[in-house]
Amino acid sequence: MHLVTANDYLARRDAEWMGRIYKFLGLSVGVIVHGLSDAERQHNYRCDSPTAPTRNSASIICATT
């Protein structure tokens, strides 16, 4: 499940807020925002539920196809 938000703030907020539920269900949660290193970005893309702002949505679509 990949979630797309309007900006970095909402990506962080939603990953934290909904992440509690996803983690309770056994899913890993990641957030893709500006300023991550390549390793951090790759790790977060590999999570069960990555959350990212719209500018990263093409990357999410490409990574999952």
N, CA, C and O atoms as a Tripos MOL2 file, in Angstrom:
@<TRIPOS>MOLECULE
protein
  260   259    65     0     0
PROTEIN
NO_CHARGES

@<TRIPOS>ATOM
      1 N           0.8520   -1.1540    0.0000 N.3       1 MET1
      2 CA          0.0000    0.0000    0.0000 C.3       1 MET1
      3 C           0.9030    1.2230    0.0000 C.2       1 MET1
      4 O           1.7370    1.3800    0.8920 O.2       1 MET1
      5 N           0.7440    2.0800   -0.9810 N.am      2 HIS2
      6 CA          1.5420    3.2900   -1.1020 C.3       2 HIS2
      7 C           0.6310    4.4930   -0.9300 C.2       2 HIS2
      8 O          -0.4100    4.5920   -1.5790 O.2       2 HIS2
      9 N           1.0240    5.3970   -0.0600 N.am      3 LEU3
     10 CA          0.2130    6.5700    0.2220 C.3       3 LEU3
     11 C           0.8960    7.8150   -0.3200 C.2       3 LEU3
     12 O           2.1050    7.9850   -0.1620 O.2       3 LEU3
     13 N           0.1260    8.6800   -0.9560 N.am      4 VAL4
     14 CA          0.6490    9.9160   -1.5200 C.3       4 VAL4
     15 C          -0.0470   11.0870   -0.8470 C.2       4 VAL4
     16 O          -1.2720   11.1060   -0.7240 O.2       4 VAL4
     17 N           0.7420   12.0670   -0.4110 N.am      5 THR5
     18 CA          0.2040   13.2570    0.2510 C.3       5 THR5
     19 C           0.6320   14.5050   -0.5240 C.2       5 THR5
     20 O           1.3430   14.4070   -1.5240 O.2       5 THR5
     21 N           0.2040   15.6530   -0.0660 N.am      6 ALA6
     22 CA          0.4840   16.9080   -0.7640 C.3       6 ALA6
     23 C           1.8940   17.4410   -0.5190 C.2       6 ALA6
     24 O           2.4460   18.1190   -1.3860 O.2       6 ALA6
     25 N           2.4940   17.1510    0.6450 N.am      7 ASN7
     26 CA          3.8060   17.7270    0.9610 C.3       7 ASN7
     27 C           4.5240   16.9020    2.0300 C.2       7 ASN7
     28 O           3.9700   15.9400    2.5630 O.2       7 ASN7
     29 N           5.7720   17.2950    2.3380 N.am      8 ASP8
     30 CA          6.5870   16.5620    3.3100 C.3       8 ASP8
     31 C           5.9440   16.5310    4.6940 C.2       8 ASP8
     32 O           5.9630   15.5020    5.3690 O.2       8 ASP8
     33 N           5.3800   17.6540    5.1090 N.am      9 TYR9
     34 CA          4.7510   17.7230    6.4320 C.3       9 TYR9
     35 C           3.6520   16.6650    6.5540 C.2       9 TYR9
     36 O           3.5990   15.9210    7.5340 O.2       9 TYR9
     37 N           2.7810   16.6090    5.5530 N.am     10 LEU10
     38 CA          1.6820   15.6380    5.6060 C.3      10 LEU10
     39 C           2.1920   14.2000    5.4900 C.2      10 LEU10
     40 O           1.6180   13.2910    6.0900 O.2      10 LEU10
     41 N           3.2520   13.9910    4.7310 N.am     11 ALA11
     42 CA          3.8220   12.6450    4.6240 C.3      11 ALA11
     43 C           4.3100   12.1730    5.9910 C.2      11 ALA11
     44 O           4.0360   11.0460    6.4030 O.2      11 ALA11
     45 N           5.0380   13.0480    6.6910 N.am     12 ARG12
     46 CA          5.5150   12.6880    8.0400 C.3      12 ARG12
     47 C           4.3420   12.4740    9.0040 C.2      12 ARG12
     48 O           4.3010   11.4910    9.7450 O.2      12 ARG12
     49 N           3.3960   13.4100    8.9770 N.am     13 ARG13
     50 CA          2.2490   13.3270    9.8840 C.3      13 ARG13
     51 C           1.4550   12.0440    9.6470 C.2      13 ARG13
     52 O           1.1200   11.3300   10.5920 O.2      13 ARG13
     53 N           1.1590   11.7580    8.3860 N.am     14 ASP14
     54 CA          0.3520   10.5790    8.0810 C.3      14 ASP14
     55 C           1.0870    9.2850    8.3950 C.2      14 ASP14
     56 O           0.4820    8.3220    8.8640 O.2      14 ASP14
     57 N           2.4020    9.2590    8.1360 N.am     15 ALA15
     58 CA          3.1800    8.0610    8.4500 C.3      15 ALA15
     59 C           3.2000    7.8160    9.9560 C.2      15 ALA15
     60 O           3.1440    6.6690   10.4010 O.2      15 ALA15
     61 N           3.2790    8.8820   10.7330 N.am     16 GLU16
     62 CA          3.2800    8.7350   12.1910 C.3      16 GLU16
     63 C           1.8890    8.3790   12.7060 C.2      16 GLU16
     64 O           1.7360    7.4730   13.5250 O.2      16 GLU16
     65 N           0.8890    9.0870   12.2280 N.am     17 TRP17
     66 CA         -0.4810    8.9070   12.7070 C.3      17 TRP17
     67 C          -1.0330    7.5260   12.3320 C.2      17 TRP17
     68 O          -1.4600    6.7650   13.2010 O.2      17 TRP17
     69 N          -1.0200    7.2140   11.0400 N.am     18 MET18
     70 CA         -1.5510    5.9310   10.5830 C.3      18 MET18
     71 C          -0.5510    4.7970   10.8000 C.2      18 MET18
     72 O          -0.9260    3.6250   10.8480 O.2      18 MET18
     73 N           0.7300    5.1600   10.9310 N.am     19 GLY19
     74 CA          1.7620    4.1540   11.1450 C.3      19 GLY19
     75 C           1.5260    3.3120   12.3820 C.2      19 GLY19
     76 O           1.8860    2.1350   12.4150 O.2      19 GLY19
     77 N           0.9260    3.9040   13.3920 N.am     20 ARG20
     78 CA          0.6140    3.1380   14.6080 C.3      20 ARG20
     79 C          -0.3110    1.9670   14.2950 C.2      20 ARG20
     80 O          -0.1300    0.8630   14.8090 O.2      20 ARG20
     81 N          -1.2910    2.2190   13.4570 N.am     21 ILE21
     82 CA         -2.2340    1.1580   13.0750 C.3      21 ILE21
     83 C          -1.5340    0.1320   12.1930 C.2      21 ILE21
     84 O          -1.6650   -1.0710   12.4140 O.2      21 ILE21
     85 N          -0.7910    0.6050   11.1920 N.am     22 TYR22
     86 CA         -0.1070   -0.3180   10.2860 C.3      22 TYR22
     87 C           0.8880   -1.1910   11.0340 C.2      22 TYR22
     88 O           0.9730   -2.3920   10.7790 O.2      22 TYR22
     89 N           1.6450   -0.5980   11.9590 N.am     23 LYS23
     90 CA          2.6000   -1.3830   12.7450 C.3      23 LYS23
     91 C           1.8850   -2.4040   13.6150 C.2      23 LYS23
     92 O           2.3580   -3.5300   13.7670 O.2      23 LYS23
     93 N           0.7530   -2.0220   14.1850 N.am     24 PHE24
     94 CA         -0.0450   -2.9580   14.9850 C.3      24 PHE24
     95 C          -0.4690   -4.1530   14.1260 C.2      24 PHE24
     96 O          -0.5580   -5.2760   14.6210 O.2      24 PHE24
     97 N          -0.7280   -3.9070   12.8430 N.am     25 LEU25
     98 CA         -1.1310   -4.9660   11.9150 C.3      25 LEU25
     99 C           0.0620   -5.7350   11.3390 C.2      25 LEU25
    100 O          -0.1120   -6.6380   10.5210 O.2      25 LEU25
    101 N           1.2770   -5.3680   11.7730 N.am     26 GLY26
    102 CA          2.4700   -6.0830   11.3320 C.3      26 GLY26
    103 C           3.1020   -5.5510   10.0680 C.2      26 GLY26
    104 O           3.9480   -6.2230    9.4770 O.2      26 GLY26
    105 N           2.7150   -4.3570    9.6320 N.am     27 LEU27
    106 CA          3.2790   -3.7610    8.4250 C.3      27 LEU27
    107 C           4.4120   -2.8170    8.7870 C.2      27 LEU27
    108 O           4.4000   -2.1960    9.8500 O.2      27 LEU27
    109 N           5.3900   -2.7120    7.8970 N.am     28 SER28
    110 CA          6.4470   -1.7210    8.0980 C.3      28 SER28
    111 C           6.0090   -0.4040    7.4580 C.2      28 SER28
    112 O           5.2850   -0.3960    6.4620 O.2      28 SER28
    113 N           6.4560    0.6990    8.0390 N.am     29 VAL29
    114 CA          6.0310    2.0270    7.6030 C.3      29 VAL29
    115 C           7.2590    2.8510    7.2370 C.2      29 VAL29
    116 O           8.2370    2.8790    7.9850 O.2      29 VAL29
    117 N           7.2110    3.5180    6.0940 N.am     30 GLY30
    118 CA          8.2940    4.3840    5.6750 C.3      30 GLY30
    119 C           7.7520    5.7260    5.2330 C.2      30 GLY30
    120 O           6.5840    5.8480    4.8620 O.2      30 GLY30
    121 N           8.5990    6.7170    5.2750 N.am     31 VAL31
    122 CA          8.2260    8.0480    4.8000 C.3      31 VAL31
    123 C           9.3370    8.5560    3.8910 C.2      31 VAL31
    124 O          10.5080    8.5500    4.2690 O.2      31 VAL31
    125 N           8.9670    8.9950    2.6920 N.am     32 ILE32
    126 CA          9.9280    9.4830    1.7190 C.3      32 ILE32
    127 C           9.7610   10.9950    1.6230 C.2      32 ILE32
    128 O           8.7560   11.4840    1.1060 O.2      32 ILE32
    129 N          10.7440   11.7290    2.1200 N.am     33 VAL33
    130 CA         10.6860   13.1870    2.1380 C.3      33 VAL33
    131 C          12.0250   13.7480    1.6710 C.2      33 VAL33
    132 O          13.0050   13.0160    1.5300 O.2      33 VAL33
    133 N          12.0500   15.0400    1.4370 N.am     34 HIS34
    134 CA         13.2620   15.7340    1.0040 C.3      34 HIS34
    135 C          14.3580   15.6000    2.0650 C.2      34 HIS34
    136 O          14.0820   15.6700    3.2630 O.2      34 HIS34
    137 N          15.5820   15.4090    1.6230 N.am     35 GLY35
    138 CA         16.7170   15.3890    2.5310 C.3      35 GLY35
    139 C          17.1670   14.0150    2.9760 C.2      35 GLY35
    140 O          18.1100   13.9090    3.7600 O.2      35 GLY35
    141 N          16.5210   12.9550    2.5020 N.am     36 LEU36
    142 CA         16.9570   11.6100    2.8740 C.3      36 LEU36
    143 C          18.1780   11.2100    2.0460 C.2      36 LEU36
    144 O          18.3230   11.6190    0.8940 O.2      36 LEU36
    145 N          19.0380   10.4170    2.6420 N.am     37 SER37
    146 CA         20.1560    9.8610    1.8760 C.3      37 SER37
    147 C          19.6010    8.7790    0.9450 C.2      37 SER37
    148 O          18.4630    8.3400    1.1110 O.2      37 SER37
    149 N          20.3940    8.3570   -0.0180 N.am     38 ASP38
    150 CA         19.9470    7.3010   -0.9290 C.3      38 ASP38
    151 C          19.5980    6.0250   -0.1710 C.2      38 ASP38
    152 O          18.6050    5.3680   -0.4830 O.2      38 ASP38
    153 N          20.4100    5.6720    0.8230 N.am     39 ALA39
    154 CA         20.1570    4.4560    1.6070 C.3      39 ALA39
    155 C          18.8510    4.5600    2.3840 C.2      39 ALA39
    156 O          18.0760    3.6040    2.4350 O.2      39 ALA39
    157 N          18.6060    5.7290    2.9940 N.am     40 GLU40
    158 CA         17.3520    5.9330    3.7360 C.3      40 GLU40
    159 C          16.1470    5.8760    2.7980 C.2      40 GLU40
    160 O          15.1170    5.2860    3.1250 O.2      40 GLU40
    161 N          16.2900    6.4880    1.6500 N.am     41 ARG41
    162 CA         15.2040    6.5020    0.6610 C.3      41 ARG41
    163 C          14.8930    5.0740    0.2000 C.2      41 ARG41
    164 O          13.7260    4.6880    0.1300 O.2      41 ARG41
    165 N          15.9250    4.2930   -0.1150 N.am     42 GLN42
    166 CA         15.7250    2.9110   -0.5500 C.3      42 GLN42
    167 C          15.0600    2.0850    0.5410 C.2      42 GLN42
    168 O          14.1470    1.3050    0.2680 O.2      42 GLN42
    169 N          15.5150    2.2570    1.7690 N.am     43 HIS43
    170 CA         14.9170    1.5260    2.8920 C.3      43 HIS43
    171 C          13.4260    1.8510    3.0140 C.2      43 HIS43
    172 O          12.6030    0.9500    3.1750 O.2      43 HIS43
    173 N          13.0860    3.1290    2.9380 N.am     44 ASN44
    174 CA         11.6920    3.5350    3.0950 C.3      44 ASN44
    175 C          10.8190    3.0780    1.9380 C.2      44 ASN44
    176 O           9.6510    2.7520    2.1460 O.2      44 ASN44
    177 N          11.3620    3.0470    0.7100 N.am     45 TYR45
    178 CA         10.6020    2.5390   -0.4270 C.3      45 TYR45
    179 C          10.2940    1.0550   -0.2760 C.2      45 TYR45
    180 O           9.2830    0.5770   -0.7920 O.2      45 TYR45
    181 N          11.1530    0.3230    0.4230 N.am     46 ARG46
    182 CA         10.9550   -1.1180    0.5920 C.3      46 ARG46
    183 C           9.9410   -1.4640    1.6880 C.2      46 ARG46
    184 O           9.5660   -2.6280    1.8360 O.2      46 ARG46
    185 N           9.5020   -0.4810    2.4420 N.am     47 CYS47
    186 CA          8.5150   -0.7300    3.5020 C.3      47 CYS47
    187 C           7.1770   -1.1300    2.8980 C.2      47 CYS47
    188 O           6.8870   -0.8320    1.7390 O.2      47 CYS47
    189 N           6.3660   -1.8090    3.7030 N.am     48 ASP48
    190 CA          5.0330   -2.2200    3.2510 C.3      48 ASP48
    191 C           4.1480   -1.0220    2.9390 C.2      48 ASP48
    192 O           3.3170   -1.0760    2.0330 O.2      48 ASP48
    193 N           4.3280    0.0600    3.6910 N.am     49 SER49
    194 CA          3.4770    1.2400    3.5330 C.3      49 SER49
    195 C           4.3070    2.5160    3.4910 C.2      49 SER49
    196 O           4.3990    3.2280    4.4910 O.2      49 SER49
    197 N           4.9210    2.8160    2.3230 N.am     50 PRO50
    198 CA          5.6480    4.0810    2.2180 C.3      50 PRO50
    199 C           4.6840    5.2420    1.9740 C.2      50 PRO50
    200 O           3.7060    5.1010    1.2410 O.2      50 PRO50
    201 N           4.9630    6.3660    2.5830 N.am     51 THR51
    202 CA          4.1680    7.5780    2.3970 C.3      51 THR51
    203 C           5.0810    8.6470    1.8170 C.2      51 THR51
    204 O           6.1900    8.8550    2.3090 O.2      51 THR51
    205 N           4.6170    9.3270    0.7690 N.am     52 ALA52
    206 CA          5.4500   10.3200    0.0960 C.3      52 ALA52
    207 C           4.5940   11.4600   -0.4380 C.2      52 ALA52
    208 O           3.4050   11.2790   -0.7000 O.2      52 ALA52
    209 N           5.1990   12.6380   -0.6010 N.am     53 PRO53
    210 CA          4.4750   13.7370   -1.2380 C.3      53 PRO53
    211 C           4.3090   13.4850   -2.7360 C.2      53 PRO53
    212 O           4.9850   12.6230   -3.2970 O.2      53 PRO53
    213 N           3.4300   14.2180   -3.3730 N.am     54 THR54
    214 CA          3.1090   13.9850   -4.7810 C.3      54 THR54
    215 C           4.3120   14.0710   -5.7020 C.2      54 THR54
    216 O           4.3400   13.3910   -6.7270 O.2      54 THR54
    217 N           5.3080   14.8850   -5.3720 N.am     55 ARG55
    218 CA          6.4600   15.0010   -6.2760 C.3      55 ARG55
    219 C           7.2320   13.6820   -6.3800 C.2      55 ARG55
    220 O           8.0060   13.4950   -7.3180 O.2      55 ARG55
    221 N           7.0310   12.7740   -5.4340 N.am     56 ASN56
    222 CA          7.6860   11.4680   -5.4720 C.3      56 ASN56
    223 C           6.7640   10.3660   -5.9780 C.2      56 ASN56
    224 O           7.1670    9.2030   -6.0260 O.2      56 ASN56
    225 N           5.5490   10.7050   -6.3530 N.am     57 SER57
    226 CA          4.5800    9.6640   -6.7140 C.3      57 SER57
    227 C           4.9950    8.8970   -7.9650 C.2      57 SER57
    228 O           4.7180    7.7010   -8.0590 O.2      57 SER57
    229 N           5.6420    9.5350   -8.9180 N.am     58 ALA58
    230 CA          6.1070    8.8160  -10.1140 C.3      58 ALA58
    231 C           7.1400    7.7780   -9.7220 C.2      58 ALA58
    232 O           7.1630    6.6900  -10.2970 O.2      58 ALA58
    233 N           7.9930    8.0870   -8.7600 N.am     59 SER59
    234 CA          8.9950    7.1210   -8.2970 C.3      59 SER59
    235 C           8.3270    5.9350   -7.6400 C.2      59 SER59
    236 O           8.7570    4.7960   -7.8260 O.2      59 SER59
    237 N           7.2950    6.1850   -6.8860 N.am     60 ILE60
    238 CA          6.5750    5.0830   -6.2290 C.3      60 ILE60
    239 C           5.9220    4.2010   -7.2690 C.2      60 ILE60
    240 O           5.9940    2.9760   -7.1680 O.2      60 ILE60
    241 N           5.2850    4.7960   -8.2690 N.am     61 ILE61
    242 CA          4.6230    4.0190   -9.3070 C.3      61 ILE61
    243 C           5.6430    3.1820  -10.0560 C.2      61 ILE61
    244 O           5.3990    2.0020  -10.3080 O.2      61 ILE61
    245 N           6.7810    3.7630  -10.4210 N.am     62 CYS62
    246 CA          7.8190    3.0280  -11.1380 C.3      62 CYS62
    247 C           8.4210    1.9250  -10.2840 C.2      62 CYS62
    248 O           8.7500    0.8560  -10.7990 O.2      62 CYS62
    249 N           8.5700    2.1660   -8.9980 N.am     63 ALA63
    250 CA          9.1930    1.1870   -8.1070 C.3      63 ALA63
    251 C           8.2970   -0.0260   -7.8860 C.2      63 ALA63
    252 O           8.7900   -1.0910   -7.5160 O.2      63 ALA63
    253 N           6.9920    0.1130   -8.1040 N.am     64 THR64
    254 CA          6.0770   -0.9820   -7.8070 C.3      64 THR64
    255 C           5.5920   -1.7110   -9.0430 C.2      64 THR64
    256 O           4.8480   -2.6850   -8.9280 O.2      64 THR64
    257 N           5.9950   -1.2670  -10.2190 N.am     65 THR65
    258 CA          5.5200   -1.9410  -11.4350 C.3      65 THR65
    259 C           6.5420   -2.8890  -11.9610 C.2      65 THR65
    260 O           6.3120   -3.5420  -12.9780 O.2      65 THR65
@<TRIPOS>BOND
     1     1     2 1
     2     2     3 1
     3     3     4 2
     4     3     5 am
     5     5     6 1
     6     6     7 1
     7     7     8 2
     8     7     9 am
     9     9    10 1
    10    10    11 1
    11    11    12 2
    12    11    13 am
    13    13    14 1
    14    14    15 1
    15    15    16 2
    16    15    17 am
    17    17    18 1
    18    18    19 1
    19    19    20 2
    20    19    21 am
    21    21    22 1
    22    22    23 1
    23    23    24 2
    24    23    25 am
    25    25    26 1
    26    26    27 1
    27    27    28 2
    28    27    29 am
    29    29    30 1
    30    30    31 1
    31    31    32 2
    32    31    33 am
    33    33    34 1
    34    34    35 1
    35    35    36 2
    36    35    37 am
    37    37    38 1
    38    38    39 1
    39    39    40 2
    40    39    41 am
    41    41    42 1
    42    42    43 1
    43    43    44 2
    44    43    45 am
    45    45    46 1
    46    46    47 1
    47    47    48 2
    48    47    49 am
    49    49    50 1
    50    50    51 1
    51    51    52 2
    52    51    53 am
    53    53    54 1
    54    54    55 1
    55    55    56 2
    56    55    57 am
    57    57    58 1
    58    58    59 1
    59    59    60 2
    60    59    61 am
    61    61    62 1
    62    62    63 1
    63    63    64 2
    64    63    65 am
    65    65    66 1
    66    66    67 1
    67    67    68 2
    68    67    69 am
    69    69    70 1
    70    70    71 1
    71    71    72 2
    72    71    73 am
    73    73    74 1
    74    74    75 1
    75    75    76 2
    76    75    77 am
    77    77    78 1
    78    78    79 1
    79    79    80 2
    80    79    81 am
    81    81    82 1
    82    82    83 1
    83    83    84 2
    84    83    85 am
    85    85    86 1
    86    86    87 1
    87    87    88 2
    88    87    89 am
    89    89    90 1
    90    90    91 1
    91    91    92 2
    92    91    93 am
    93    93    94 1
    94    94    95 1
    95    95    96 2
    96    95    97 am
    97    97    98 1
    98    98    99 1
    99    99   100 2
   100    99   101 am
   101   101   102 1
   102   102   103 1
   103   103   104 2
   104   103   105 am
   105   105   106 1
   106   106   107 1
   107   107   108 2
   108   107   109 am
   109   109   110 1
   110   110   111 1
   111   111   112 2
   112   111   113 am
   113   113   114 1
   114   114   115 1
   115   115   116 2
   116   115   117 am
   117   117   118 1
   118   118   119 1
   119   119   120 2
   120   119   121 am
   121   121   122 1
   122   122   123 1
   123   123   124 2
   124   123   125 am
   125   125   126 1
   126   126   127 1
   127   127   128 2
   128   127   129 am
   129   129   130 1
   130   130   131 1
   131   131   132 2
   132   131   133 am
   133   133   134 1
   134   134   135 1
   135   135   136 2
   136   135   137 am
   137   137   138 1
   138   138   139 1
   139   139   140 2
   140   139   141 am
   141   141   142 1
   142   142   143 1
   143   143   144 2
   144   143   145 am
   145   145   146 1
   146   146   147 1
   147   147   148 2
   148   147   149 am
   149   149   150 1
   150   150   151 1
   151   151   152 2
   152   151   153 am
   153   153   154 1
   154   154   155 1
   155   155   156 2
   156   155   157 am
   157   157   158 1
   158   158   159 1
   159   159   160 2
   160   159   161 am
   161   161   162 1
   162   162   163 1
   163   163   164 2
   164   163   165 am
   165   165   166 1
   166   166   167 1
   167   167   168 2
   168   167   169 am
   169   169   170 1
   170   170   171 1
   171   171   172 2
   172   171   173 am
   173   173   174 1
   174   174   175 1
   175   175   176 2
   176   175   177 am
   177   177   178 1
   178   178   179 1
   179   179   180 2
   180   179   181 am
   181   181   182 1
   182   182   183 1
   183   183   184 2
   184   183   185 am
   185   185   186 1
   186   186   187 1
   187   187   188 2
   188   187   189 am
   189   189   190 1
   190   190   191 1
   191   191   192 2
   192   191   193 am
   193   193   194 1
   194   194   195 1
   195   195   196 2
   196   195   197 am
   197   197   198 1
   198   198   199 1
   199   199   200 2
   200   199   201 am
   201   201   202 1
   202   202   203 1
   203   203   204 2
   204   203   205 am
   205   205   206 1
   206   206   207 1
   207   207   208 2
   208   207   209 am
   209   209   210 1
   210   210   211 1
   211   211   212 2
   212   211   213 am
   213   213   214 1
   214   214   215 1
   215   215   216 2
   216   215   217 am
   217   217   218 1
   218   218   219 1
   219   219   220 2
   220   219   221 am
   221   221   222 1
   222   222   223 1
   223   223   224 2
   224   223   225 am
   225   225   226 1
   226   226   227 1
   227   227   228 2
   228   227   229 am
   229   229   230 1
   230   230   231 1
   231   231   232 2
   232   231   233 am
   233   233   234 1
   234   234   235 1
   235   235   236 2
   236   235   237 am
   237   237   238 1
   238   238   239 1
   239   239   240 2
   240   239   241 am
   241   241   242 1
   242   242   243 1
   243   243   244 2
   244   243   245 am
   245   245   246 1
   246   246   247 1
   247   247   248 2
   248   247   249 am
   249   249   250 1
   250   250   251 1
   251   251   252 2
   252   251   253 am
   253   253   254 1
   254   254   255 1
   255   255   256 2
   256   255   257 am
   257   257   258 1
   258   258   259 1
   259   259   260 2
@<TRIPOS>SUBSTRUCTURE
     1 MET1         2 RESIDUE 1 A MET
     2 HIS2         6 RESIDUE 1 A HIS
     3 LEU3        10 RESIDUE 1 A LEU
     4 VAL4        14 RESIDUE 1 A VAL
     5 THR5        18 RESIDUE 1 A THR
     6 ALA6        22 RESIDUE 1 A ALA
     7 ASN7        26 RESIDUE 1 A ASN
     8 ASP8        30 RESIDUE 1 A ASP
     9 TYR9        34 RESIDUE 1 A TYR
    10 LEU10       38 RESIDUE 1 A LEU
    11 ALA11       42 RESIDUE 1 A ALA
    12 ARG12       46 RESIDUE 1 A ARG
    13 ARG13       50 RESIDUE 1 A ARG
    14 ASP14       54 RESIDUE 1 A ASP
    15 ALA15       58 RESIDUE 1 A ALA
    16 GLU16       62 RESIDUE 1 A GLU
    17 TRP17       66 RESIDUE 1 A TRP
    18 MET18       70 RESIDUE 1 A MET
    19 GLY19       74 RESIDUE 1 A GLY
    20 ARG20       78 RESIDUE 1 A ARG
    21 ILE21       82 RESIDUE 1 A ILE
    22 TYR22       86 RESIDUE 1 A TYR
    23 LYS23       90 RESIDUE 1 A LYS
    24 PHE24       94 RESIDUE 1 A PHE
    25 LEU25       98 RESIDUE 1 A LEU
    26 GLY26      102 RESIDUE 1 A GLY
    27 LEU27      106 RESIDUE 1 A LEU
    28 SER28      110 RESIDUE 1 A SER
    29 VAL29      114 RESIDUE 1 A VAL
    30 GLY30      118 RESIDUE 1 A GLY
    31 VAL31      122 RESIDUE 1 A VAL
    32 ILE32      126 RESIDUE 1 A ILE
    33 VAL33      130 RESIDUE 1 A VAL
    34 HIS34      134 RESIDUE 1 A HIS
    35 GLY35      138 RESIDUE 1 A GLY
    36 LEU36      142 RESIDUE 1 A LEU
    37 SER37      146 RESIDUE 1 A SER
    38 ASP38      150 RESIDUE 1 A ASP
    39 ALA39      154 RESIDUE 1 A ALA
    40 GLU40      158 RESIDUE 1 A GLU
    41 ARG41      162 RESIDUE 1 A ARG
    42 GLN42      166 RESIDUE 1 A GLN
    43 HIS43      170 RESIDUE 1 A HIS
    44 ASN44      174 RESIDUE 1 A ASN
    45 TYR45      178 RESIDUE 1 A TYR
    46 ARG46      182 RESIDUE 1 A ARG
    47 CYS47      186 RESIDUE 1 A CYS
    48 ASP48      190 RESIDUE 1 A ASP
    49 SER49      194 RESIDUE 1 A SER
    50 PRO50      198 RESIDUE 1 A PRO
    51 THR51      202 RESIDUE 1 A THR
    52 ALA52      206 RESIDUE 1 A ALA
    53 PRO53      210 RESIDUE 1 A PRO
    54 THR54      214 RESIDUE 1 A THR
    55 ARG55      218 RESIDUE 1 A ARG
    56 ASN56      222 RESIDUE 1 A ASN
    57 SER57      226 RESIDUE 1 A SER
    58 ALA58      230 RESIDUE 1 A ALA
    59 SER59      234 RESIDUE 1 A SER
    60 ILE60      238 RESIDUE 1 A ILE
    61 ILE61      242 RESIDUE 1 A ILE
    62 CYS62      246 RESIDUE 1 A CYS
    63 ALA63      250 RESIDUE 1 A ALA
    64 THR64      254 RESIDUE 1 A THR
    65 THR65      258 RESIDUE 1 A THR
